[in-house]
Amino acid sequence: MKKLLLALCIINLAWFPLKAAQPEINASHIDVYATPYYNSKGPSVSVGRFSSGLAAAKEDEFLATIGRMKKDWDELTFPELYVAAIRLYDFGYRKEAAYWFYSA
């Protein structure tokens, strides 16, 4: 009986570090690397004329860029659409992000 109790204690102690070592997942942000167009660390954007606006940390500046992109919708390249979708997701515009992603 003592051996069984000791084994259970050891299992519980071994399980604790495994449970604590799991990374924390943030569903509101996904790390994405689409070299050479986008790196979520920073973020770093290199898709042409809309790069600085898509990389903007301020939501109003980013949304102004999205507005300009919508006016030029027929001229947008795949990387521009794709990175815009990623950034829309990061800013919390999930439905809009899905539309832009599937349009790409």
Protein Blocks (a to p, Z undefined) as FASTA:
>chain_A
ZZmmmmmmmmmmmmmmmmmmpccddfkbccddddfkbcfbhpacdebjklmmmmpmblkl
mmmmmmmmmmmmmmpcfklmmmmmmmmmmnopamlmmmmmmmZZ
